[in-house]
Amino acid sequence: MLMGPRWKGKGSEVKALANPISKSISDLQSSLTKSNSRGILSGCSVLLASNPEQTDLLSQTCFGQPIITANKDKQWFQLTFEEAFYLCFHLKCIKIAGGDDVIKTDNELWEFMTSRRVSFPDFFKAYSHLRVKNWVVRSGCQYGVDFVAYRHHPSLVHSEYGVLVFSQGNGNDRLRVWSDYQCVLRLCGSVAKTLLILRVNKKDENVIASSPSCLDGYSMEEHTVTRWSPERCREDEAVGTK
């Protein structure tokens, strides 16, 4: 049996149902589009300035990490490549400029991010796969996984899944032997998470990750892995009773 949502405190589930993530993302998309928001490439992340309304919406939807500055009128958020490209390419609510302050096209942005991280296409496909289903997705580095997935905002519920991303020919050496599975499963189990394997497959061997159009040539497989427990296989009725 997979773990269900573990809400934080009384009333958390009611709050989540009253304010679904899908609505908050829709409000964020509208606000960023109206203000013609622009992100700035900075190393392996993207910096995005926000007004008070957008700051609240970015926090509600868990996009980026706020950066503390002396300017109280303008808040900055540091977005990962996956978060920034999702807002730019999928939601089409921000534009992203390079160091020369020139707006990059989707293809140019894709090429830049892929040059910085070879695994970006696979990770973005996995990230967007979860986001489209209205899961809140955050980094899972502190748990030894790629992402963690929440049913709603982390202030209301604990994350349910520890996510590992795999793909064909990505040189990923994780989980090659059974002992690797045991280590990851024990870690996920100790923090009450289910291990979710997202495998990114190419529909055609000729698919090349040279532009965002390659995303249509990928398919996704979802596999959950849990530790076996003898109690789950016992009969409901006590042995020897009539």
Rosetta silent file (secondary structure, phi, psi, omega in degrees, C-alpha in Angstrom):
SEQUENCE: MLMGPRWKGKGSEVKALANPISKSISDLQSSLTKSNSRGILSGCSVLLASNPEQTDLLSQTCFGQPIITANKDKQWFQLTFEEAFYLCFHLKCIKIAGGDDVIKTDNELWEFMTSRRVSFPDFFKAYSHLRVKNWVVRSGCQYGVDFVAYRHHPSLVHSEYGVLVFSQGNGNDRLRVWSDYQCVLRLCGSVAKTLLILRVNKKDENVIASSPSCLDGYSMEEHTVTRWSPERCREDEAVGTK
SCORE:     score description
SCORE:     0.000 S_00000001
   1 L     0.000  134.873  178.697    0.000    0.000    0.000 S_00000001
   2 L   -81.929  153.370  179.649    1.257    3.461   -0.940 S_00000001
   3 L   -71.423  144.061  175.491    1.365    6.214    1.634 S_00000001
   4 L   -93.199 -179.326  179.741   -1.439    8.748    1.599 S_00000001
   5 L   -64.791  137.941  177.251   -1.169   12.481    2.218 S_00000001
   6 L  -111.793   95.000 -176.094    0.164   13.428    5.646 S_00000001
   7 E   -73.307  147.801 -178.593   -1.399   16.783    6.427 S_00000001
   8 L   -96.021   94.481  176.554    0.313   19.161    8.827 S_00000001
   9 L    87.487  163.042  178.923   -2.159   19.973   11.577 S_00000001
  10 L   -67.797  140.126  177.167   -5.918   20.225   11.752 S_00000001
  11 L    87.783   -7.819 -178.271   -7.589   22.166    8.977 S_00000001
  12 H   -65.275  -42.171 -179.718   -4.713   21.780    6.494 S_00000001
  13 H   -64.576  -39.757  178.735   -6.693   19.568    4.132 S_00000001
  14 H   -62.928  -42.519  178.124   -9.635   21.994    4.195 S_00000001
  15 H   -61.925  -41.306 -179.268   -7.302   24.906    3.367 S_00000001
  16 H   -65.450  -42.372  179.731   -5.778   22.956    0.494 S_00000001
  17 H   -67.442  -31.637 -179.375   -9.171   22.067   -0.980 S_00000001
  18 H   -75.863  -22.438 -177.987  -10.317   25.673   -0.691 S_00000001
  19 L  -135.522   75.327 -176.543   -7.257   26.968   -2.551 S_00000001
  20 L   -63.644  149.031 -179.779   -6.123   24.392   -5.139 S_00000001
  21 H   -59.117  -37.182 -178.558   -2.641   24.694   -6.625 S_00000001
  22 H   -58.750  -38.518  179.522   -4.100   24.830  -10.149 S_00000001
  23 H   -70.434  -41.045  179.224   -5.925   28.084   -9.336 S_00000001
  24 H   -63.356  -39.347  178.175   -2.842   29.669   -7.750 S_00000001
  25 H   -67.300  -38.565  176.694   -0.759   28.792  -10.811 S_00000001
  26 H   -62.373  -41.466  178.091   -3.431   30.263  -13.079 S_00000001
  27 H   -66.128  -39.574  178.348   -3.379   33.493  -11.032 S_00000001
  28 H   -65.057  -43.877  179.464    0.432   33.564  -11.172 S_00000001
  29 H   -59.395  -43.714  179.709    0.412   33.025  -14.920 S_00000001
  30 H   -64.985  -44.317 -177.841   -2.033   35.901  -15.392 S_00000001
  31 H   -65.576  -44.901 -179.531   -0.096   38.291  -13.125 S_00000001
  32 H   -66.561  -37.205  179.055    3.300   37.595  -14.698 S_00000001
  33 H   -65.550  -44.697 -178.747    1.880   37.910  -18.207 S_00000001
  34 H   -63.462  -34.670 -177.766    0.218   41.269  -17.490 S_00000001
  35 L   -89.295    2.398  179.640    3.417   42.728  -16.024 S_00000001
  36 L    52.589   50.080 -174.668    5.549   41.431  -18.921 S_00000001
  37 L   -64.121  143.724 -177.324    7.886   39.796  -16.405 S_00000001
  38 E  -132.266  128.453  175.058   11.460   39.140  -17.432 S_00000001
  39 E   -95.394  162.374 -178.745   13.979   36.757  -15.906 S_00000001
  40 E  -126.409  126.823  177.022   17.765   37.096  -16.109 S_00000001
  41 E   -65.932  131.375  179.672   20.144   34.188  -16.666 S_00000001
  42 E  -143.706   97.279 -177.635   22.650   33.920  -13.824 S_00000001
  43 L    65.112 -122.495  178.815   24.976   30.926  -13.886 S_00000001
  44 L  -105.351   32.624  177.591   22.838   27.801  -13.593 S_00000001
  45 E  -148.861  176.623  178.839   19.735   29.631  -12.418 S_00000001
  46 E  -129.435  131.230  178.171   17.399   32.451  -13.434 S_00000001
  47 E   -96.565  133.418 -177.866   16.682   35.564  -11.366 S_00000001
  48 E  -130.582  123.709  176.911   13.140   36.944  -11.480 S_00000001
  49 E   -83.653  143.364 -178.360   11.959   40.238   -9.974 S_00000001
  50 E  -139.916  150.083  172.902    8.430   40.263   -8.534 S_00000001
  51 L   -85.624  174.327 -177.241    5.956   42.725   -7.063 S_00000001
  52 H   -54.754  -40.494  179.628    4.177   41.974   -3.742 S_00000001
  53 H   -64.276  -45.829 -178.968    1.291   40.142   -5.444 S_00000001
  54 H   -68.469  -33.626  176.390    3.626   37.971   -7.508 S_00000001
  55 H   -59.242  -43.455  179.354    5.840   37.317   -4.488 S_00000001
  56 H   -66.336  -41.517 -178.102    2.851   35.852   -2.682 S_00000001
  57 H   -70.468  -38.954  177.316    1.799   33.773   -5.712 S_00000001
  58 H   -63.575  -37.534  177.984    5.332   32.466   -6.352 S_00000001
  59 H   -69.274  -40.875  179.889    5.496   31.413   -2.696 S_00000001
  60 H   -63.226  -38.025 -175.912    2.058   29.762   -2.862 S_00000001
  61 H   -94.138   -3.984  176.548    2.984   27.773   -5.968 S_00000001
  62 L    61.673   49.087  170.454    6.564   27.044   -4.809 S_00000001
  63 L  -103.723  118.911  175.221    8.443   28.442   -7.781 S_00000001
  64 L    76.826  175.563  177.205   11.983   29.497   -6.893 S_00000001
  65 E  -119.882  130.164  179.547   13.646   30.605   -3.684 S_00000001
  66 E   -66.832  142.930  177.714   13.301   34.199   -2.394 S_00000001
  67 E  -108.775  126.954 -178.631   16.504   36.224   -2.168 S_00000001
  68 L   -77.301  124.126  177.466   16.828   38.613    0.768 S_00000001
  69 L  -134.152  169.908  179.804   17.690   42.166   -0.335 S_00000001
  70 L   -78.920  -17.870 -178.838   17.542   45.660    1.174 S_00000001
  71 L   -81.953  109.982 -177.722   14.934   46.739   -1.395 S_00000001
  72 L   -82.096  -16.125 -178.271   11.514   46.118    0.168 S_00000001
  73 L   -84.050  -19.961 -178.940    9.605   47.243   -2.942 S_00000001
  74 L  -133.901  123.761  178.993   11.057   44.574   -5.214 S_00000001
  75 E  -102.634  140.864  176.702   11.580   40.923   -4.320 S_00000001
  76 E  -109.978  141.277  176.188   13.906   38.647   -6.278 S_00000001
  77 E  -120.119  139.078  175.755   13.429   34.911   -6.758 S_00000001
  78 E  -100.145  115.772 -177.439   16.082   32.433   -7.835 S_00000001
  79 E  -102.204  143.379  171.108   14.585   29.850  -10.193 S_00000001
  80 L   -72.998  166.585  177.640   16.101   26.553  -11.250 S_00000001
  81 H   -58.648  -41.078 -179.063   16.400   25.892  -14.987 S_00000001
  82 H   -64.133  -43.965 -179.594   13.387   23.560  -14.820 S_00000001
  83 H   -64.877  -46.269 -177.349   11.231   26.133  -13.014 S_00000001
  84 H   -64.440  -44.616 -178.276   12.261   29.001  -15.291 S_00000001
  85 H   -70.014  -29.870  176.664   11.761   27.075  -18.527 S_00000001
  86 H   -65.697  -43.564  178.753    8.379   25.806  -17.319 S_00000001
  87 H   -67.480  -35.837 -176.464    7.209   29.377  -16.719 S_00000001
  88 H   -80.685  -50.890 -172.075    8.679   30.539  -20.018 S_00000001
  89 H   -87.571  -44.096 -175.593    7.952   27.659  -22.396 S_00000001
  90 H   -85.101  -50.745 -178.819    4.941   25.873  -20.917 S_00000001
  91 L   -86.504  -18.884  177.426    3.011   28.663  -19.165 S_00000001
  92 L    53.683   45.142 -177.501    4.394   31.391  -21.479 S_00000001
  93 L  -117.409   -3.832  173.617    4.184   34.005  -18.740 S_00000001
  94 L  -137.627  160.373  171.423    7.793   35.230  -18.533 S_00000001
  95 E  -117.211  154.305 -175.926   10.624   36.048  -20.912 S_00000001
  96 E  -127.363  129.832 -178.755   14.262   35.375  -20.137 S_00000001
  97 E  -110.128  156.159  176.506   17.235   37.506  -21.126 S_00000001
  98 L   -90.313 -167.136 -178.933   20.931   36.741  -21.186 S_00000001
  99 L   -65.801  -21.245  178.953   23.805   38.808  -19.838 S_00000001
 100 L   -87.935    6.623  178.975   23.507   41.172  -22.826 S_00000001
 101 L    66.203   20.375  177.084   19.903   41.966  -21.794 S_00000001
 102 L  -100.387  130.904 -179.095   18.596   40.482  -25.049 S_00000001
 103 E   -65.074  130.740  178.860   15.542   38.235  -24.819 S_00000001
 104 L   -90.706  143.179  173.899   16.363   34.668  -25.779 S_00000001
 105 L   -73.296  168.691  178.320   14.078   32.565  -27.942 S_00000001
 106 H   -58.765  -41.833 -179.664   12.868   29.194  -26.661 S_00000001
 107 H   -65.563  -41.998  179.005   15.439   27.431  -28.842 S_00000001
 108 H   -65.587  -40.250  179.285   18.286   29.678  -27.655 S_00000001
 109 H   -65.617  -43.038  177.988   17.256   29.218  -24.047 S_00000001
 110 H   -60.102  -45.689 -179.358   17.045   25.447  -24.500 S_00000001
 111 H   -62.907  -40.234  179.915   20.498   25.364  -26.093 S_00000001
 112 H   -65.434  -47.602 -177.157   21.982   27.450  -23.272 S_00000001
 113 H   -66.795  -36.762  178.186   20.467   25.336  -20.490 S_00000001
 114 H   -68.509  -34.104  178.291   21.447   22.082  -22.180 S_00000001
 115 H   -68.350  -29.868  178.239   25.015   23.338  -22.578 S_00000001
 116 H   -79.691  -35.404 -179.221   25.150   24.019  -18.837 S_00000001
 117 L  -140.378  110.534 -177.505   23.533   20.692  -17.880 S_00000001
 118 L   -60.694  -30.881 -177.453   23.501   17.776  -20.289 S_00000001
 119 L   -82.991    1.067 -175.374   20.692   16.123  -18.290 S_00000001
 120 H   -55.272  -46.138 -178.920   18.410   19.181  -18.538 S_00000001
 121 H   -55.875  -43.607 -179.280   16.066   17.760  -21.260 S_00000001
 122 H   -67.620  -42.995 -178.330   15.334   14.632  -19.198 S_00000001
 123 H   -68.417  -36.680  178.256   14.910   16.526  -15.947 S_00000001
 124 H   -67.729  -40.122  178.162   12.643   19.131  -17.534 S_00000001
 125 H   -59.831  -43.241  179.308   10.456   16.427  -19.069 S_00000001
 126 H   -67.813  -43.792 -179.754   10.098   14.782  -15.651 S_00000001
 127 H   -60.860  -49.452 -178.264    9.554   18.100  -13.865 S_00000001
 128 H   -66.757  -31.648  177.745    6.877   19.279  -16.305 S_00000001
 129 H   -59.369  -41.320  179.563    5.230   15.834  -16.194 S_00000001
 130 H   -77.326  -41.115 -178.486    4.610   16.284  -12.464 S_00000001
 131 H   -63.387  -39.158  179.281    3.769   19.992  -12.623 S_00000001
 132 H   -61.478  -28.775  177.842    1.104   19.457  -15.284 S_00000001
 133 L   -87.151   10.195  176.999   -0.565   17.069  -12.847 S_00000001
 134 L    67.197   28.205  168.322   -0.551   19.883  -10.253 S_00000001
 135 L   -84.446  142.909  172.333    2.086   18.349   -8.005 S_00000001
 136 E   -84.879  125.508 -173.337    4.332   20.824   -6.216 S_00000001
 137 E  -116.864  125.209  178.692    7.900   19.880   -7.171 S_00000001
 138 E  -129.130  166.588  178.222   10.977   20.828   -5.161 S_00000001
 139 E   -62.251  141.377 -179.986   14.619   19.772   -5.095 S_00000001
 140 L  -112.261   18.704 -175.088   15.207   16.430   -3.418 S_00000001
 141 H   -59.551  -32.067 -178.794   18.961   16.725   -2.851 S_00000001
 142 H   -72.548  -13.322  178.552   18.576   16.622    0.942 S_00000001
 143 H  -110.957    6.955  178.636   16.891   13.212    0.617 S_00000001
 144 L    77.069   19.845  177.861   19.260   11.743   -1.954 S_00000001
 145 L  -126.735  175.541 -177.419   16.748   11.989   -4.834 S_00000001
 146 L   -79.464  -45.014  179.640   16.241   14.373   -7.764 S_00000001
 147 E  -137.666  161.344  164.381   12.886   15.846   -6.729 S_00000001
 148 E  -122.176  143.790 -175.647   10.294   15.581   -3.995 S_00000001
 149 E  -117.105  128.990 -179.771    6.609   15.884   -4.886 S_00000001
 150 E  -110.989  146.147  175.554    3.953   17.461   -2.659 S_00000001
 151 L   -71.161  -31.387  179.201    0.189   17.225   -3.014 S_00000001
 152 L  -150.278 -161.381 -177.114   -0.075   20.897   -1.984 S_00000001
 153 L   -62.303  139.198 -178.822    2.054   23.595   -0.376 S_00000001
 154 L   -57.850  -19.657  178.040    4.782   22.210    1.941 S_00000001
 155 L   -74.984  -16.466 -177.285    3.386   24.271    4.824 S_00000001
 156 L  -106.385  -26.985 -174.166    0.183   22.189    4.658 S_00000001
 157 E  -147.673  148.577  174.877    1.357   18.694    3.763 S_00000001
 158 L   -77.311  152.982  178.075    4.478   16.540    3.834 S_00000001
 159 L   -66.806  143.335 -177.023    5.912   15.426    0.491 S_00000001
 160 L   -97.021  -29.790 -174.106    4.635   12.028   -0.641 S_00000001
 161 E  -126.824  139.332  164.906    7.232   11.001   -3.210 S_00000001
 162 E   -99.323  125.068 -169.124   10.978   10.987   -3.554 S_00000001
 163 E  -111.435  130.986  171.575   11.600   11.109   -7.318 S_00000001
 164 E  -116.540  136.324 -177.194   14.500    9.713   -9.332 S_00000001
 165 E  -106.389  128.830  177.022   14.781   10.511  -13.057 S_00000001
 166 E  -127.858  155.209  176.529   16.163    7.991  -15.531 S_00000001
 167 E  -153.283  167.937 -179.342   16.483    8.001  -19.305 S_00000001
 168 L   -72.898  124.915  173.426   17.949    6.003  -22.131 S_00000001
 169 L    68.141   26.453  179.101   21.675    6.483  -22.542 S_00000001
 170 L   -92.474    5.003  177.420   22.075    9.232  -19.952 S_00000001
 171 L    68.914   21.077 -177.921   24.978    7.458  -18.266 S_00000001
 172 L   -79.113  120.020 -176.581   23.116    7.296  -14.956 S_00000001
 173 L   -96.469    5.939 -177.241   24.803    4.741  -12.711 S_00000001
 174 L   -73.740  150.000  175.742   22.272    4.864   -9.886 S_00000001
 175 L    56.762   41.434  178.408   20.395    1.773   -8.775 S_00000001
 176 L   -78.010  -31.851 -177.955   22.587   -0.611  -10.748 S_00000001
 177 L  -126.390  166.833 -175.883   22.515   -3.287   -8.052 S_00000001
 178 H   -61.610  -33.750 -179.605   20.033   -4.363   -5.380 S_00000001
 179 H   -63.648  -30.447  176.178   22.018   -2.741   -2.573 S_00000001
 180 H   -64.729  -43.564  177.396   21.504    0.651   -4.271 S_00000001
 181 H   -60.301  -43.415 -178.368   17.747    0.101   -4.173 S_00000001
 182 H   -60.508  -42.897 -179.400   17.947   -0.876   -0.523 S_00000001
 183 H   -62.834  -47.918 -178.121   19.816    2.316    0.410 S_00000001
 184 H   -66.588  -41.534 -179.433   17.382    4.618   -1.398 S_00000001
 185 H   -64.912  -39.552  178.760   14.327    2.742   -0.122 S_00000001
 186 H   -65.342  -40.702  179.545   15.554    2.852    3.466 S_00000001
 187 H   -65.190  -46.997  179.050   16.206    6.585    3.185 S_00000001
 188 H   -62.823  -40.673  179.924   12.799    7.285    1.635 S_00000001
 189 H   -65.267  -34.888 -178.734   11.123    5.049    4.204 S_00000001
 190 H   -68.746  -21.797  177.968   12.842    6.796    7.098 S_00000001
 191 L  -112.548   20.603  174.037   11.286   10.119    5.996 S_00000001
 192 L    56.825   48.972  176.662    7.907    8.541    5.115 S_00000001
 193 L  -125.477  151.374  174.383    8.157    8.926    1.338 S_00000001
 194 E   -96.173  135.204  178.792    7.438    6.536   -1.511 S_00000001
 195 E   -77.848  123.847  178.679   10.162    6.163   -4.132 S_00000001
 196 E  -115.398  120.138  176.867    8.901    7.179   -7.576 S_00000001
 197 E   -96.792  121.264  174.632   10.981    6.297  -10.628 S_00000001
 198 E  -107.824  114.815 -178.968   10.283    8.485  -13.674 S_00000001
 199 E  -105.027  121.064  179.795   11.788    6.977  -16.805 S_00000001
 200 E   -94.003  115.829 -177.607   12.082    9.253  -19.838 S_00000001
 201 E  -113.447  146.245  174.146   11.968    7.206  -23.043 S_00000001
 202 E   -87.230  129.980  178.641   12.463    8.225  -26.644 S_00000001
 203 L   -70.053  -26.441  179.945    9.582    7.241  -28.904 S_00000001
 204 L  -137.228  137.851 -179.158   12.041    7.110  -31.788 S_00000001
 205 L   -62.800  -20.681 -177.652   15.760    6.444  -31.676 S_00000001
 206 L   -84.883   -0.457  179.927   16.304    9.398  -34.032 S_00000001
 207 L   -67.429  126.370  179.548   14.970   11.950  -31.514 S_00000001
 208 L  -117.599  132.343 -176.276   17.691   14.534  -30.784 S_00000001
 209 L   -83.365   55.476 -177.723   17.451   16.904  -27.806 S_00000001
 210 L   -95.559  -11.021  179.548   18.536   19.942  -29.835 S_00000001
 211 L  -157.594  165.721 -179.763   15.365   22.007  -29.278 S_00000001
 212 H   -60.279  -19.192 -179.565   12.187   21.982  -27.155 S_00000001
 213 H   -63.304  -19.309 -179.736   10.371   20.225  -30.004 S_00000001
 214 H   -67.683  -19.390 -177.647   12.095   17.001  -28.908 S_00000001
 215 H   -60.759  -31.109  177.838    9.814   16.890  -25.853 S_00000001
 216 H   -69.773  -18.227  179.867    6.983   15.578  -28.047 S_00000001
 217 H   -91.238    5.885  178.865    9.232   12.672  -28.947 S_00000001
 218 E  -105.776  147.196  171.152    9.559   11.570  -25.303 S_00000001
 219 E  -122.289  159.974 -176.390    7.240    9.297  -23.346 S_00000001
 220 E  -118.707  138.802  171.481    7.085    8.843  -19.579 S_00000001
 221 E  -118.799  135.348  178.312    6.951    5.727  -17.437 S_00000001
 222 E  -112.974  129.081  176.770    6.040    5.898  -13.748 S_00000001
 223 E  -135.214  126.825  173.443    7.125    3.194  -11.299 S_00000001
 224 E  -100.601  140.314 -178.138    6.706    3.272   -7.528 S_00000001
 225 E  -125.295  126.817  179.215    9.039    1.113   -5.447 S_00000001
 226 L  -130.386  157.484  176.515    8.341    0.176   -1.830 S_00000001
 227 L   -74.256  142.067  178.606    9.958   -2.107    0.719 S_00000001
 228 L   -77.092  135.092  178.067    8.283   -5.460    1.205 S_00000001
 229 L  -124.523  126.409 -178.542    6.626   -5.940    4.574 S_00000001
 230 H   -56.412  -33.723 -177.454    5.451   -9.399    5.747 S_00000001
 231 H   -60.588  -29.209 -177.148    2.421   -7.845    7.461 S_00000001
 232 H   -74.234  -13.406 -176.865    1.003   -6.767    4.106 S_00000001
 233 H  -107.044    1.535 -179.337    0.846  -10.364    2.912 S_00000001
 234 L   -80.453  152.154  177.821   -0.858  -11.915    5.931 S_00000001
 235 L   -67.322  150.455 -179.802   -4.439  -13.063    5.807 S_00000001
 236 L   -66.472  -38.340 -177.968   -7.006  -10.748    7.314 S_00000001
 237 L   -84.614  144.287  178.952   -8.448  -13.485    9.488 S_00000001
 238 L   -65.650  140.894 -179.431   -6.399  -14.876   12.337 S_00000001
 239 L   -65.024  133.338  175.760   -4.925  -18.286   11.650 S_00000001
 240 L    89.629   -0.634  178.344   -6.855  -21.111   13.269 S_00000001
 241 L   -98.230  151.553 -178.913  -10.089  -19.179   13.864 S_00000001
 242 L  -107.677    0.000    0.000  -13.403  -20.198   12.414 S_00000001
